[in-house]
Structure formats: C-alpha cells, structure tokens
Amino acid sequence: MPVITNIDDLKRIYQRRVPQMFYDYAESGSWSEQTFRDNVTDFEQLRLRQRVAVDMSGRSTASEMIGQSVAMPVALAPVGLTGMQSADGEIKAARAAAEFGVPFTLSTMSICSIEDVAAETNAPFWMQLYMLKDTDFNSRLIARAKAANCAALMLTLDLQILGQRHKDIRNGLSAPPKLTPKTLANLATKWGWGLEMLGTQRRFFGNIVGHAKGVSDPASLSTWTAEQFDPSLDWDKVARIVKEWNGKVILKGIMDVRDAQMALKVGADAIVVSNHGGRQLDGALSSIKALPAIIDAVGDQIEVHMDGGIRSGQDVLKALSLGAKGTYIGRSFVYGLGAMGQAGVTRALEVIHKELDISMALCGHRHIDQLSRDTLLIPKDFQGDWA
C-alpha cells in the first residue's frame, strides 16, 4: 500500500488505474483551459500569516453549512459520471462523506440513482439539479429527492449551454465507454477497473434512464441529453424551483455580484461561487479571485460557499479566511475514489482535514470561526483593477 500524504499522491494512482477518457473528463477544462488552471494556481498568490506563542490546544474544525453540522466546512461537490471512476462510485463517496461528517452532493448526471444512494447510505445527502427543458422530468426528480429525504437542493445555473471540452470530444466520452479500437487499447491496461465494473449493473445515468420519457437505453439517452439543457433559464424559473422545493436551496455557479444579489431576491439559502471547475466559460476569473467581491456585497445576508481548485486543506483555509462559510471538493475526492474506492475518498478527506487543522493552528487559531482576512497576506493586485 503506497503512503498517501497529499492529494497529488492520490491523483497519480488515479491516473494509472482509471481509463483515459474518465481521467480526462475530471482533469480538464473548456477551450484553452485557462480558467481550469487559474482555479488552482491563483490560490498560490495568497500567503498565510504565521503566528507564534499562541495556545493551540483544544482545536476544532467543526462548523455548519446551511444549518447542518459538519466536521469541517467542506462538502463533496456534485460530479457527473462518478460511478465511472469507480464501480458504484456515488454510493462509495456518499458513505465516506457520511462517516467523516461532511455533506455529499449527488449529481443529476450520476451513474447511481437517487434511490440507489438513499438505499445504501444512512445520512441525508444533497441533490444537485440542472434546469432541463423537460419540466416534467425536473418536477419528478425533485419529488424523488424529497422522497429520499435529501437535505438540500443545489440548482446549477451555469450549464444552460455546454462549454466545449476538447478532450471529451476527442475521447468520445460516454457511459459506459464505447468500445472503439482506441478505448479497447486503453481498457486493456485497466484490468482492476474493468473487473470492478463487471461486478455492478450500474453503468448508465441512473437518474435518467427509465425515468425520462423516451429514454430506455444508452442510444436514446445520448440524444435526450444533448437536447435537454435549457438555454431559456432565467431568474423567474429559478424562483419557481425554489418555491417547488420548499426547503434548503443552494444556487451554484455565481461569479458576479449582480447574480449574487438576484440569488438573495429569489430566496436561496446559500450560493456557491463557482465557474464549474473551469469547464464552462474559459477566460472567466478563478473562483478564489471572484470570492472577495461577492462576500463584500452579500456575505452578511446569505451564506456564501466556494468551489473550484481546492487541492489541499490550506486552500480551504484561504477560502474560509476570505469569508466563505463552506467549500467544496470535486476533483480532489474523485482522485481518491478512482485510486482506492471508498477508502480513497476517506483518505482525501483525512488529508484535507489534517492540512486545514495544522495550518489553522500555525496561523494562531483554534476554531474555524476565528478565521478572517487577517489570517492572510493578500497582494494588493489580487483581484486586479477589473472594470
């Protein structure tokens, strides 16, 4: 068993173990991938303020996200195709999150269905929703999430039109993978992954196949999905979803102060500052650079979370110090899942928690709620003079 000391250790094992198309699906952005890269590298511009001779005993990373107690303010982000990274991947990730004491968010485009995850786990999870043209499917998905006792609904707002992701197009991304000469050659080197997949029946988009009208197999699913993202999504539709859910609502994909203010008006409980991991609008600001202005504008009126580029506990610490009340990891937990299944997700959470805890202590703090911008050394041009 290799020694895992950081997220990059998991990433290396993940890359060796998982088929290329699914590795590329996670480890890529749209167009030139500028925003995908900036999400990670912009954290490096922030420095931590070291403090000494401070009592570091009795530390705690415990907090709350939308009123839910968490072991640390880190949730597992919704990631599509998670069940292709490891067999029954959504179930494994949800179990790891529940045992660790952090939220798990199930993607609409998951391999395991809402019902699968609910039946195989004990803790309530969060459900992510895309606004689709098939409003009847949307309503039934919301009803299914309610029946599964999902604790929150996360509506993703930045996927009205699919960003062009060159690697996915070149790889012919599909679930399950199409058996072309290229994919067969790659799969021949991934025996462990293949044997796992032979042991499960969950290989299609479980929330959609058999639930959406006219979708009964992979061929019909592909046609349906390509036509379903709703380019007419507006704030009136968002308000209707908030009302229909009638529970905790998180709006994901907020990168502008004006959109954060609209989220307030429709009655959301939290927003996620997120650029979809750099997979939608390439050339947008990194999430960490967009965060401060949004915190300054609405942070005392709505819970602000942050997603994008988090690869360490120090990244979490920096986002919280800028004012975020919660953070999300997507790729970081996927690396662990693909590398070692449920144990890998647990290890990813352990790594991030340890880095967060030790770094917080060395900055002179014992509790998450003590963090502030004074914890950081922020360059004057961190956000730049953007018009």
KEGU-720107 format. One record per residue: residue in one letter; x, y, z of N, C-alpha, C in turn. Coordinates in steps of 0.02 Angstrom, whole numbers, padded with zeros to 5 digits, always signed. Layout:
BEGIN
aXYZXYZXYZ...
This chain:
BEGIN
m+00042-00060+00000+00000+00000+00000+00044+00063+00000p+00038+00105-00050+00079+00166-00052+00061+00214+00004v+00110+00253+00025+00098+00304+00076+00066+00365+00043i+00008+00385+00069-00029+00441+00041-00022+00500+00089t+00013+00552+00069+00022+00610+00113-00013+00673+00087n-00031+00673+00022-00066+00732-00005-00111+00710-00063i-00148+00758-00089-00196+00742-00142-00161+00721-00206d-00102+00749-00220-00066+00729-00280-00046+00655-00279d-00033+00628-00220-00019+00556-00216-00078+00515-00241l-00138+00535-00222-00198+00501-00245-00207+00510-00320k-00192+00570-00344-00201+00584-00416-00157+00539-00458r-00096+00527-00437-00051+00484-00476-00077+00412-00480i-00103+00386-00425-00132+00318-00426-00194+00318-00469y-00235+00369-00462-00297+00376-00501-00282+00373-00576q-00232+00411-00598-00217+00413-00669-00195+00345-00696r-00159+00307-00655-00137+00240-00677-00195+00191-00681r-00246+00201-00640-00297+00149-00630-00360+00158-00673v-00377+00220-00690-00442+00235-00722-00432+00246-00797p-00479+00223-00839-00474+00235-00911-00463+00308-00928q-00427+00320-00983-00406+00387-01002-00465+00435-01009m-00520+00413-01040-00575+00459-01052-00605+00485-00987f-00606+00444-00934-00635+00466-00871-00585+00508-00830y-00520+00491-00838-00469+00535-00808-00473+00604-00841d-00476+00606-00907-00479+00670-00943-00543+00708-00928y-00598+00672-00918-00661+00705-00900-00654+00745-00836a-00620+00717-00787-00610+00753-00723-00555+00805-00729e-00501+00787-00763-00440+00828-00762-00435+00870-00825s-00487+00912-00837-00486+00955-00896-00535+01012-00888g-00528+01061-00931-00575+01118-00932-00597+01129-01004s-00630+01185-01015-00653+01200-01083-00601+01242-01120w-00606+01240-01186-00565+01280-01231-00490+01275-01215s-00457+01331-01197-00385+01330-01184-00368+01307-01113e-00418+01298-01071-00411+01276-01001-00377+01329-00957q-00380+01392-00977-00350+01445-00936-00383+01449-00868t-00450+01450-00866-00485+01457-00802-00475+01394-00759f-00475+01336-00792-00461+01273-00756-00394+01277-00720r-00343+01303-00753-00277+01310-00721-00277+01365-00667d-00308+01421-00683-00309+01477-00636-00344+01459-00570n-00394+01417-00574-00430+01396-00513-00381+01369-00461v-00330+01333-00484-00281+01303-00440-00225+01353-00423t-00196+01383-00474-00136+01423-00463-00149+01489-00427d-00210+01517-00433-00224+01581-00400-00223+01575-00324f-00234+01516-00298-00228+01507-00225-00157+01523-00202e-00108+01511-00246-00038+01519-00227-00020+01592-00215q-00061+01639-00240-00047+01710-00230-00062+01732-00158l-00103+01694-00124-00121+01710-00055-00071+01676-00009r-00045+01715+00039+00002+01688+00088-00031+01687+00157l-00007+01641+00198-00034+01634+00266+00009+01673+00316r-00025+01705+00363+00010+01744+00414+00027+01698+00474q+00091+01684+00483+00112+01641+00537+00111+01679+00603r+00083+01646+00655+00083+01674+00723+00113+01624+00771v+00145+01649+00824+00179+01604+00871+00158+01620+00942a+00178+01575+00988+00163+01583+01059+00089+01594+01071v+00049+01555+01033-00024+01555+01041-00045+01485+01063d-00090+01481+01111-00115+01416+01135-00150+01380+01078m-00123+01324+01056-00151+01285+01001-00189+01224+01024s-00198+01215+01088-00232+01155+01113-00308+01162+01104g-00341+01105+01105-00415+01104+01101-00442+01130+01035r-00407+01116+00981-00430+01142+00916-00491+01106+00890s-00529+01141+00848-00588+01111+00816-00599+01141+00748t-00612+01098+00699-00630+01122+00632-00705+01117+00620a-00743+01098+00672-00815+01089+00665-00849+01155+00648s-00902+01150+00609-00938+01210+00587-01008+01189+00565e-01041+01234+00528-01106+01219+00499-01108+01243+00426m-01143+01206+00384-01159+01228+00316-01235+01222+00308i-01267+01277+00293-01340+01284+00288-01375+01251+00348g-01348+01264+00407-01378+01239+00469-01362+01168+00485q-01323+01134+00444-01305+01064+00455-01236+01060+00487s-01229+01025+00541-01165+01018+00575-01117+00978+00531v-01055+01002+00526-01005+00969+00484-00939+00964+00523a-00901+00911+00510-00837+00902+00543-00786+00955+00521m-00795+00979+00461-00757+01036+00435-00800+01065+00378p-00792+01130+00364-00836+01160+00313-00815+01143+00242v-00818+01079+00227-00800+01051+00162-00854+01001+00142a-00883+01010+00083-00932+00962+00058-00906+00930-00006l-00931+00871-00022-00915+00839-00086-00960+00869-00139a-00929+00898-00189-00966+00932-00242-01001+00882-00288p-01053+00904-00323-01085+00860-00372-01039+00850-00432v-01024+00787-00447-00981+00770-00503-01016+00718-00545g-01028+00732-00608-01059+00684-00652-01014+00624-00666l-01043+00568-00683-01007+00508-00703-00963+00479-00648t-00977+00495-00585-00935+00471-00530-00933+00395-00528g-00988+00364-00547-00991+00291-00549-00951+00260-00605m-00921+00300-00648-00874+00275-00698-00802+00281-00674q-00790+00320-00622-00723+00324-00594-00708+00263-00551s-00760+00237-00520-00756+00175-00481-00826+00146-00479a-00832+00081-00483-00898+00049-00484-00939+00071-00424d-01002+00092-00436-01046+00116-00383-01015+00176-00346g-00980+00218-00384-00941+00271-00354-00979+00320-00311e-01040+00337-00332-01079+00385-00292-01096+00357-00224i-01111+00293-00221-01126+00261-00156-01064+00261-00112k-01007+00244-00141-00944+00243-00103-00927+00312-00076a-00935+00363-00118-00919+00431-00097-00967+00455-00043a-01031+00439-00051-01082+00460-00002-01068+00428+00066r-01049+00364+00065-01034+00330+00127-00973+00361+00162a-00921+00375+00123-00861+00405+00152-00877+00473+00182a-00916+00513+00147-00934+00579+00171-00974+00575+00236a-01022+00529+00237-01065+00522+00297-01023+00500+00357e-00978+00453+00347-00936+00429+00402-00889+00484+00427f-00867+00527+00382-00821+00580+00401-00857+00639+00433g-00921+00647+00416-00960+00702+00444-00963+00763+00401v-00961+00754+00334-00968+00809+00287-01023+00792+00236p-01053+00843+00204-01107+00830+00156-01082+00799+00090f-01124+00759+00060-01113+00732-00007-01168+00759-00052t-01149+00782-00112-01198+00808-00160-01201+00762-00220l-01259+00735-00235-01268+00690-00291-01285+00730-00354s-01249+00716-00408-01262+00750-00472-01323+00720-00507t-01359+00762-00543-01411+00738-00587-01382+00686-00635m-01320+00699-00659-01288+00655-00709-01246+00601-00675s-01273+00573-00621-01238+00520-00586-01253+00452-00618i-01211+00404-00603-01222+00335-00626-01270+00300-00578c-01257+00305-00514-01304+00278-00464-01362+00328-00457s-01422+00303-00451-01480+00346-00445-01489+00373-00375i-01535+00421-00368-01554+00447-00302-01574+00389-00257e-01615+00345-00284-01640+00289-00244-01584+00241-00224d-01536+00230-00270-01479+00187-00254-01441+00214-00194v-01425+00278-00196-01384+00309-00143-01423+00309-00077a-01488+00325-00081-01529+00327-00020-01533+00258+00013a-01538+00206-00029-01545+00138-00002-01480+00112+00028e-01424+00138+00005-01359+00111+00026-01323+00155+00077t-01354+00210+00098-01323+00254+00147-01373+00271+00201n-01348+00297+00257-01391+00314+00313-01402+00389+00322a-01353+00430+00303-01357+00502+00314-01391+00537+00255p-01433+00588+00268-01463+00626+00213-01408+00660+00171f-01417+00660+00105-01369+00693+00061-01404+00750+00025w-01365+00789-00012-01392+00844-00051-01401+00823-00123m-01449+00852-00158-01463+00834-00227-01452+00894-00272q-01412+00883-00325-01399+00937-00373-01445+00929-00433l-01470+00985-00459-01517+00985-00514-01493+01032-00569y-01497+01009-00632-01490+01053-00690-01559+01073-00713m-01566+01134-00738-01630+01154-00767-01633+01125-00838l-01679+01079-00848-01687+01046-00912-01752+01067-00946k-01755+01058-01010-01815+01077-01048-01874+01033-01028d-01861+00972-01010-01914+00925-00990-01935+00942-00918t-01983+00988-00912-02003+01012-00846-02037+00957-00805d-02069+00910-00839-02099+00855-00803-02045+00812-00770f-01991+00800-00806-01935+00762-00777-01906+00800-00718n-01897+00866-00725-01872+00906-00670-01915+00899-00608s-01980+00905-00616-02025+00901-00559-02024+00832-00527r-02021+00779-00568-02018+00712-00540-01951+00699-00506l-01897+00729-00531-01832+00722-00498-01834+00756-00430i-01865+00814-00426-01872+00849-00362-01913+00807-00314a-01967+00778-00339-02009+00735-00296-01970+00674-00272r-01930+00646-00316-01889+00587-00296-01838+00607-00243a-01809+00667-00249-01761+00690-00200-01795+00701-00132k-01856+00727-00134-01893+00735-00071-01908+00667-00040a-01928+00619-00081-01944+00553-00055-01883+00519-00025a-01824+00537-00051-01761+00508-00025-01735+00548+00035n-01774+00597+00058-01755+00639+00116-01691+00678+00105c-01679+00699+00043-01621+00742+00030-01627+00806+00071a-01572+00827+00101-01574+00883+00149-01571+00951+00115a-01551+00953+00052-01547+01017+00016-01549+01003-00058l-01571+01054-00095-01570+01052-00169-01520+01103-00193m-01474+01081-00235-01425+01126-00264-01441+01135-00338l-01458+01195-00358-01475+01209-00428-01414+01240-00462t-01388+01206-00513-01331+01230-00550-01355+01276-00606l-01328+01338-00607-01354+01390-00652-01310+01402-00713d-01251+01373-00716-01203+01392-00768-01196+01339-00823l-01247+01299-00833-01243+01249-00886-01305+01252-00932q-01323+01313-00951-01378+01320-00999-01355+01297-01068i-01291+01308-01083-01260+01285-01145-01195+01251-01125l-01181+01194-01155-01122+01155-01137-01059+01188-01164g-01011+01202-01120-00946+01226-01142-00909+01173-01181q-00868+01195-01230-00833+01146-01271-00772+01121-01235r-00770+01055-01223-00716+01023-01187-00681+00976-01237h-00625+01000-01262-00592+00966-01318-00575+00893-01303k-00552+00879-01242-00532+00810-01225-00591+00762-01227d-00649+00785-01200-00708+00742-01201-00731+00727-01272i-00725+00777-01315-00746+00767-01385-00699+00717-01419r-00634+00726-01409-00585+00682-01441-00590+00610-01415n-00606+00604-01350-00611+00537-01320-00677+00503-01334g-00726+00540-01361-00793+00510-01371-00824+00490-01305l-00820+00535-01256-00843+00520-01188-00914+00492-01188s-00923+00436-01154-00989+00406-01146-00989+00360-01086a-01049+00344-01062-01056+00298-01005-01108+00245-01024p-01087+00181-01027-01018+00156-01023-00978+00176-01084p-00911+00168-01083-00870+00188-01140-00886+00147-01202k-00888+00181-01260-00898+00146-01323-00834+00106-01340l-00843+00045-01364-00786+00001-01375-00756+00011-01444t-00719+00065-01451-00682+00080-01512-00611+00051-01505p-00574+00046-01560-00504+00021-01554-00464+00062-01503k-00473+00127-01501-00435+00170-01455-00454+00154-01383t-00519+00150-01368-00539+00137-01298-00522+00065-01278l-00528+00018-01323-00511-00051-01307-00437-00057-01290a-00395-00021-01326-00323-00023-01312-00309+00004-01243n-00344+00058-01224-00333+00087-01158-00363+00043-01103l-00423+00016-01114-00455-00026-01064-00415-00090-01051a-00378-00112-01101-00337-00172-01092-00283-00163-01039t-00268-00100-01023-00217-00086-00971-00249-00070-00903k-00315-00074-00899-00351-00054-00838-00392-00113-00811w-00359-00170-00799-00395-00231-00780-00431-00224-00713g-00401-00191-00665-00433-00183-00600-00498-00146-00606w-00497-00091-00644-00558-00052-00655-00611-00095-00691g-00589-00131-00742-00636-00171-00781-00670-00225-00740l-00632-00259-00698-00661-00312-00656-00711-00283-00607e-00697-00223-00580-00745-00189-00536-00810-00176-00573m-00805-00151-00634-00864-00133-00672-00906-00194-00691l-00873-00251-00701-00910-00312-00715-00952-00334-00656g-00934-00311-00596-00970-00330-00536-01029-00287-00518t-01046-00238-00560-01104-00196-00546-01148-00191-00608q-01212-00180-00596-01259-00167-00651-01267-00093-00665r-01236-00051-00623-01245+00021-00628-01192+00050-00675r-01210+00057-00738-01162+00081-00788-01192+00136-00831f-01253+00156-00818-01286+00209-00857-01306+00265-00810f-01333+00319-00836-01355+00375-00795-01419+00356-00758g-01411+00335-00696-01466+00305-00659-01524+00351-00644n-01512+00416-00641-01567+00462-00628-01610+00475-00689i-01584+00455-00747-01619+00472-00810-01648+00411-00845v-01607+00360-00856-01631+00300-00892-01689+00268-00854g-01745+00261-00889-01804+00232-00857-01848+00283-00822h-01824+00346-00817-01862+00398-00783-01883+00455-00831a-01841+00469-00881-01859+00521-00930-01897+00488-00987k-01946+00523-01012-01987+00497-01066-01944+00482-01128g-01951+00422-01154-01916+00403-01215-01844+00382-01205v-01821+00378-01142-01752+00359-01129-01752+00290-01095s-01731+00240-01132-01731+00172-01105-01665+00136-01116d-01618+00169-01153-01553+00137-01166-01502+00192-01180p-01438+00173-01185-01385+00224-01196-01395+00265-01259a-01419+00235-01312-01427+00272-01375-01479+00327-01367s-01537+00311-01338-01588+00362-01330-01568+00413-01277l-01528+00392-01228-01504+00438-01177-01460+00491-01208s-01415+00472-01252-01370+00519-01283-01407+00573-01321t-01458+00553-01358-01498+00601-01396-01536+00648-01349w-01566+00619-01298-01605+00659-01249-01561+00710-01214t-01503+00688-01190-01460+00732-01151-01435+00791-01193a-01417+00778-01256-01391+00830-01299-01440+00887-01311e-01504+00872-01302-01556+00922-01317-01586+00953-01255q-01566+00932-01195-01605+00948-01136-01584+01010-01096f-01522+01031-01098-01503+01090-01058-01542+01150-01083d-01570+01188-01036-01619+01240-01052-01586+01309-01060p-01577+01333-01122-01546+01398-01132-01590+01456-01110s-01654+01442-01098-01701+01496-01078-01705+01505-01003l-01663+01471-00965-01663+01478-00892-01655+01551-00873d-01701+01576-00830-01695+01644-00804-01714+01643-00731w-01712+01702-00700-01723+01705-00628-01795+01689-00608d-01843+01699-00654-01912+01679-00639-01916+01602-00632k-01881+01567-00675-01880+01494-00671-01844+01471-00608v-01790+01506-00590-01755+01489-00529-01801+01497-00469a-01838+01552-00468-01885+01565-00413-01937+01510-00407r-01960+01484-00464-02010+01431-00463-01982+01367-00434i-01918+01352-00450-01886+01292-00422-01878+01300-00347v-01858+01359-00324-01850+01372-00252-01917+01360-00217k-01970+01384-00246-02037+01375-00216-02058+01302-00218e-02046+01268-00274-02067+01198-00281-02030+01153-00231w-01966+01166-00220-01928+01125-00173-01952+01138-00102n-01961+01201-00085-01987+01220-00018-01943+01193+00038g-01878+01199+00029-01830+01177+00080-01766+01216+00070k-01711+01189+00096-01647+01223+00088-01625+01220+00015v-01608+01279-00013-01588+01284-00083-01519+01319-00088i-01475+01288-00126-01409+01315-00140-01405+01329-00215l-01384+01389-00234-01377+01406-00304-01303+01407-00322k-01284+01365-00371-01214+01355-00388-01199+01386-00456g-01141+01419-00460-01120+01449-00523-01120+01525-00521i-01119+01554-00462-01121+01627-00453-01050+01653-00458m-01038+01700-00505-00972+01729-00514-00974+01805-00518d-01033+01834-00510-01042+01906-00517-01085+01932-00460v-01068+01991-00435-01105+02021-00379-01179+02028-00396r-01195+02047-00458-01265+02057-00477-01305+01992-00473d-01273+01937-00492-01307+01872-00488-01315+01851-00415a-01266+01867-00373-01272+01853-00301-01331+01891-00272q-01340+01952-00293-01396+01992-00268-01463+01964-00292m-01465+01937-00353-01526+01906-00377-01541+01842-00338a-01489+01806-00318-01499+01745-00278-01533+01763-00212l-01515+01819-00184-01548+01843-00123-01623+01854-00136k-01639+01885-00192-01709+01903-00206-01753+01841-00215v-01725+01787-00242-01767+01727-00253-01772+01683-00192g-01736+01701-00138-01744+01665-00075-01698+01605-00066a-01640+01605-00099-01593+01550-00089-01563+01553-00019d-01544+01495+00007-01513+01492+00073-01437+01500+00069a-01408+01482+00012-01336+01488+00003-01321+01493-00071i-01263+01521-00086-01238+01522-00155-01169+01491-00156v-01150+01464-00214-01083+01437-00222-01048+01478-00276v-00995+01512-00256-00952+01547-00303-00914+01493-00342s-00930+01486-00406-00904+01429-00444-00907+01444-00518n-00855+01423-00554-00854+01428-00627-00857+01358-00659h-00888+01312-00625-00896+01243-00649-00829+01209-00659g-00782+01225-00615-00716+01194-00620-00678+01213-00683g-00695+01271-00712-00662+01292-00774-00687+01254-00835r-00745+01221-00829-00770+01179-00884-00824+01214-00925q-00839+01276-00909-00890+01312-00948-00860+01373-00984l-00859+01431-00951-00833+01491-00983-00758+01497-00971d-00719+01476-01020-00647+01484-01014-00631+01558-01020g-00584+01582-00978-00568+01653-00977-00602+01690-00921a-00647+01656-00885-00678+01686-00826-00627+01689-00769l-00640+01731-00719-00598+01732-00660-00597+01665-00625s-00544+01651-00589-00544+01594-00545-00595+01606-00490s-00620+01552-00460-00670+01559-00407-00641+01596-00347i-00578+01583-00330-00550+01615-00270-00542+01690-00281k-00530+01712-00343-00525+01784-00356-00593+01818-00359a-00644+01780-00379-00711+01808-00382-00743+01813-00312l-00718+01773-00266-00749+01767-00200-00751+01832-00159p-00696+01870-00151-00698+01927-00106-00751+01979-00122a-00760+01997-00185-00809+02048-00203-00880+02025-00187i-00893+01961-00197-00960+01935-00182-00971+01932-00107i-00920+01913-00069-00925+01913+00004-00940+01984+00028d-00904+02034+00002-00913+02103+00023-00983+02128+00007a-01012+02104-00047-01078+02128-00069-01136+02095-00032v-01132+02030-00019-01191+01995+00007-01175+01948+00065g-01112+01944+00086-01092+01894+00135-01126+01898+00202d-01155+01955+00219-01190+01960+00283-01265+01948+00275q-01287+01931+00214-01358+01920+00200-01374+01850+00178i-01325+01814+00154-01335+01746+00129-01270+01707+00140e-01276+01642+00148-01218+01600+00159-01181+01592+00092v-01118+01609+00091-01078+01606+00030-01028+01548+00036h-01032+01502-00012-00986+01446-00017-00941+01456-00078m-00890+01414-00083-00842+01422-00139-00821+01354-00165d-00815+01348-00231-00797+01286-00264-00748+01301-00320g-00697+01259-00327-00652+01266-00384-00579+01271-00365g-00540+01221-00382-00468+01224-00373-00442+01201-00306i-00485+01178-00261-00461+01158-00195-00427+01090-00198r-00362+01091-00181-00322+01030-00182-00288+01018-00115s-00303+01058-00066-00270+01050-00001-00312+01083+00054g-00295+01066+00116-00326+01099+00173-00307+01172+00177q-00248+01190+00152-00229+01261+00152-00273+01300+00103d-00293+01270+00048-00340+01304+00003-00406+01317+00038v-00430+01267+00076-00491+01276+00115-00482+01334+00164l-00426+01335+00199-00412+01387+00248-00414+01456+00215k-00385+01462+00156-00384+01527+00122-00454+01549+00102a-00494+01504+00076-00563+01522+00057-00604+01543+00117l-00597+01506+00172-00634+01524+00233-00609+01591+00261s-00545+01604+00257-00518+01666+00282-00542+01726+00241l-00556+01716+00177-00584+01769+00136-00658+01781+00151g-00690+01735+00188-00759+01746+00208-00808+01692+00189a-00786+01641+00151-00832+01586+00134-00852+01548+00196k-00914+01525+00198-00939+01485+00254-00935+01410+00240g-00919+01393+00178-00913+01323+00159-00874+01317+00095t-00844+01260+00084-00807+01247+00023-00826+01178-00004y-00807+01165-00067-00823+01101-00099-00761+01072-00132i-00754+01006-00129-00702+00972-00167-00736+00926-00217g-00713+00930-00279-00738+00886-00332-00683+00840-00355r-00635+00868-00392-00580+00827-00418-00541+00794-00361s-00531+00829-00306-00491+00800-00251-00521+00735-00225f-00588+00731-00219-00616+00668-00196-00620+00617-00252v-00627+00640-00314-00628+00594-00371-00561+00559-00378y-00506+00595-00367-00440+00562-00368-00439+00504-00318g-00463+00517-00258-00463+00465-00207-00508+00407-00225l-00567+00423-00252-00615+00372-00271-00587+00327-00326g-00559+00357-00378-00531+00318-00433-00470+00277-00411a-00433+00304-00363-00372+00270-00340-00387+00212-00295m-00434+00222-00247-00442+00172-00193-00515+00162-00173g-00563+00183-00212-00633+00174-00195-00652+00215-00134q-00696+00187-00093-00720+00224-00034-00663+00243+00012a-00615+00198+00021-00557+00213+00064-00518+00273+00037g-00517+00281-00029-00481+00337-00059-00515+00403-00046v-00582+00403-00047-00619+00464-00030-00607+00483+00043t-00609+00433+00086-00594+00444+00156-00524+00473+00165r-00476+00445+00128-00407+00469+00134-00401+00541+00110a-00436+00558+00056-00435+00627+00032-00462+00675+00085l-00516+00656+00118-00544+00698+00171-00496+00703+00230e-00463+00648+00247-00415+00649+00302-00357+00695+00287v-00332+00692+00226-00276+00735+00206-00295+00809+00211i-00353+00826+00183-00375+00896+00184-00388+00919+00255h-00418+00875+00296-00432+00895+00365-00368+00907+00404k-00319+00863+00396-00256+00871+00433-00221+00935+00412e-00219+00949+00347-00187+01010+00322-00223+01072+00348l-00290+01070+00349-00329+01126+00374-00315+01137+00448d-00317+01083+00486-00309+01088+00559-00239+01115+00578i-00187+01086+00549-00119+01107+00567-00105+01178+00543s-00126+01194+00482-00114+01262+00457-00152+01314+00497m-00213+01298+00517-00252+01344+00559-00215+01357+00624a-00188+01304+00654-00152+01311+00717-00090+01355+00708l-00053+01343+00655+00009+01381+00645-00005+01454+00626c-00067+01468+00607-00088+01538+00597-00114+01569+00661g-00114+01530+00716-00133+01557+00780-00207+01551+00798h-00242+01504+00766-00314+01497+00778-00331+01426+00801r-00381+01421+00844-00403+01356+00869-00471+01335+00841h-00508+01383+00813-00576+01369+00789-00588+01402+00722i-00627+01370+00681-00642+01394+00614-00671+01465+00616d-00714+01479+00664-00747+01545+00666-00699+01602+00684q-00636+01587+00700-00587+01639+00714-00552+01663+00650l-00562+01628+00595-00527+01646+00533-00555+01711+00505s-00511+01752+00477-00531+01814+00445-00478+01832+00393r-00488+01886+00358-00438+01906+00308-00371+01922+00339d-00372+01937+00404-00309+01950+00438-00266+01887+00442t-00297+01829+00431-00259+01766+00429-00214+01763+00368l-00230+01803+00318-00195+01801+00254-00151+01862+00242l-00102+01854+00200-00065+01910+00170-00087+01912+00097i-00125+01963+00080-00158+01967+00015-00124+02020-00028p-00099+02002-00086-00067+02054-00128-00118+02106-00150k-00095+02168-00156-00140+02223-00172-00176+02214-00238d-00144+02180-00284-00175+02170-00350-00207+02101-00357f-00225+02069-00300-00252+02001-00304-00313+01997-00349q-00360+02044-00342-00418+02044-00387-00405+02084-00450g-00355+02127-00448-00341+02169-00507-00391+02226-00510d-00378+02271-00554-00423+02329-00563-00470+02314-00621w-00515+02266-00608-00561+02244-00661-00618+02293-00668a-00632+02314-00728-00687+02361-00740-00754+02324-00741
